[in-house]
Amino acid sequence: MAAQQFCTFYVDQLFFGVKVLQVQEVIRSQFMTVVPQASSMVRGLMNLRGQIVTAIDLRRRLNLPDRDNWKPMNVVIQTDEGAVSLLVDEIGDVLEVSDDVLEPLPTTIQGKVKDVVTGVYKLEGRLLLVLDTTQVISVPDSIGKGKEDAAA
Amino acid sequence: MGEMDAAIQEFLVESDENLSQVERDLVDFEGHPEQRETLASIFRAIHTIKGTCSFLGYSKLESLAHTGETLLSLVRDGDLALSAEIASALLSMVDAVRQMLAAIEQTGNDGAEEYQDLKNVLLALQKSEQASIATEETQRSVRDSEFLVVEDPSEYSVVDQGSPSDVEESSFKDRLAPVLQPSSSSDKPKAELSAPVGEARGPSATDSSIRVDVGLLDKLMNMVGERVLTRNQIGQGLSKFEDPSLLYASQRLSLITTELQEGIMKTRMQQIGNIWSKFPRVVRDLAMSCGKEVRIEMEGKETELDKTLIEAIKDPLTHLVRNSVDHGIETPTVRLERGKPREGRLLLRAYHEGGQVNIEITDDGGGINVERVVEIAVQKGVVTAEQASKMPECELLGLIFQPGFSTAEQVTNVSGRGVGMDVVKTNIEKIGGTIDITSESGRGSTFKLKVPLTLAIIPALIVTSAGERFAIPQVSLLELVRVDKENGSQHIECIQGSPVYRSRGQLLPLVYLNKVIGLGNQLIQGELGHVVPTASNIVVLQADTRRFGLVVDEVNDTEEIVVKPLGKQLKGISIYAGATIMGDGKVVLILDVLGFAQKAHLRDREKDQAEAHDRSASLTTVQALQTLLLVKVGRQGRVAIPVSHIARLEEMPDTVKETAGGQEVVQYRGAILPVIRLSMLLATCGYDTEEQTGTFQMVVVKDRGRQVGIMVDRILDILDVTLGPLTRSEQPGILGSAVVQDRVTDLLDIDMVWQHTPLSDAEPESIDCVGV
């Protein structure tokens, strides 16, 4: 059975994984330049060795409450549109998991998680949620648009 | 197989160039049938394509090219004259070959389409006059022709009709050998023959240039950008040290970086001729379809600009060219009636000017019917009739660029132009360019585009608002005004809650950066405990044709910044043009002045009104309050210059004066500023010449990018006066005389200054563009 390697991390109580090959690097909290008028999910822009990287707050992306004195970790992933950083609570291990414990997300799951998770690995004692990187980085591109979305 | 792929890739690129050349040449040859060498060049190109594709095994493509070639050979041998039908058929063949090439690129084979209709047309044309000419004979003429020497040897497989069946197995040389056998030139060295494609062109071009992947250049450009940033960082960090050798090394690094940046920039430069080259075809086809005769002329094909910009202006330019042919140039009958030559003339002109590229598209057609433009604009509610009646003609023409001025169906009724003109304008402005239009009824119109040379690295002004830094591209920057906080309320006034500032007698709408971007006052209130009462710094910006003042907390510095695009998540925010990394390593957003103005609701209508207001003010200027600069000329002369024309006042030692082309000039902020003496300008008024005191005072006058220094004896005063009716003056250079401060004063005619400035047309706006 095929096995895959995942870079794992925690957001709130949720345990997520992104395929290792999609991850460019994992770094500590960085200085961010806020982008006024942008969606609140965009925490800001950071300078990653000369590359400007947009940072997406996964807590806000998943409708989770903000945390005080949050020192998020950056999981920088490679996408078709260049590097994007996901701000997460804590970094886990790189896990090698076998595809035979993979299941699609149960249909009863509601909320934002449903939109960004493609499947679940049933690991011992915990569930690893596989992030859909294309979905998770697609956020409304401005405040106004976000409101329209909410209204729609 | 990889070798084969490379060969195909090479063939595709090569053929694309060859086809463009064929297109150009065909249209050219149609107009100048006496230029036999043009025909030879067409023939060579088609032949090369045919030869290579037979070698690569694209039989359908080969057969089509072959049919076209046969027709061409008849023309070349003088058996047929190149008629419009033949030219059209050959051009269609070029299109078909293009489609096949596209199919090859996508699918690897030359597609299912046989183009039998087209081939029939080509064949019919061959037989139209010279039915007796056998294909065999044609082949011989090809074989005997002078072109043979430089041609692709694989052509002979066509003659033998022995299509290479063993493409996969046989090696390159093995396949060449049998093909070469029947040829008399088989004694040619193989080394020469094994490079069939490269041979067709002159050796000089291939020896001195190489093809480089654009991706690689982009990467290099990025790296140079990084280096510029790093240099800035080092420059800032170094100020802490006092080591001269370190300083020297840093300066050297700075210099090399600048040169490197220029060098890389140059590699990305492309001649504008690259996009122009398709216009003869566009113009020809369009002219034929509307029954017009149009000759296209080009000047400055070799003018270079950045590849990204070339791409960006391609569509707007095509649009303008099509418009000129479609709406501008009249039909031959109308032209003859109007006493013009049958053939319309379309002139494309490109040249560098002050760090920008100017592109002009001029036609000698009917010009734009201004009345009709106004009628439609009023109809569509773009302006009111009253506003329109006050607008000067150049602005009326500008109405066609207004969004909402026209949609497709309205425009067909207009004798002028308008289809998607606002899109053209928006696209040009997106890359930091401008578009102007002049038109003379019955004589034609000119569209003038100004675009920057490059986009990647731009000079920008860094400002701070609500604790955040922002970069503003300097092309949009007009001036900086500092308003004293204590006296702020005296300067900034409100009209229904909208702040305005009186800038040299004109009202300037003000916009607060922090309010627009929503980093509002509450932040300042929270952190500092009080609301910052009024503006401290006004950055006067030009968006579109309008000016507005952007109020910021702090003006930091100007810097060369590297523009980096924003991620997909932020693309939709129109107020940013991108981001950049500053010397301290932090990311700073770049404001898009146009988008920002729209966001700030500086909408066209409001601006129109503001401007209409300005205009009515200036029309009645003689009676209204004016700010005048009083200067002394000679011993008694007093001359007043309206302050609105004045850029700066300067005092300089006499020694800085130099001469260029018989004109007195000074070096002024990185440019050459012509200097004229007011006494000379007003020579007929009998003023004495300026006294020699070791220094001289100069009034720098600026208008539409032109600058000139007016040397005066002494600057006396600046005062607000209400001028009574002027006593008309017959003297050139003097608008009239009035009593100012109880003394008779002459009012200078600024237009006269420009007429007397020989250098005034050269290098406008160069000051803003130094170091671009």
Interface residues (C-beta under 8 A of the other chain):
Chain A: F31 T33 V34 V35 P36 Q37 A38 S39 M41 V42 G44 L45 M46 N47 G50 I52 V53 T54 I56 E81 G82 V84 I137 S138 V139 P140 D141 S142 I143 K145
Chain B: N222 G225 E226 L229 E468 I517 G518 L519 K564 L566 G567 K568 Q569 L570 K571 G572 I573 I575 Y576 A579 T580 I581 G585 K586 V587 V588 L589
